[in-house]
């Protein structure tokens, strides 16, 4: 039974990792859009 449990858990972990990656990409895209929408004087100067 333990082996079956391990087999069942593996795909869930992969799906969770993919979801996390998608969330990070979406967050980065939103951040980029927010920065692009800002007036130049509001953007942090580096």
Secondary structure, 3 states (H helix, E strand, C coil): CHHHHHHHHHHHHHHHHHHHHHHHHHHHHHHHHHHHHCCCCCCCCC
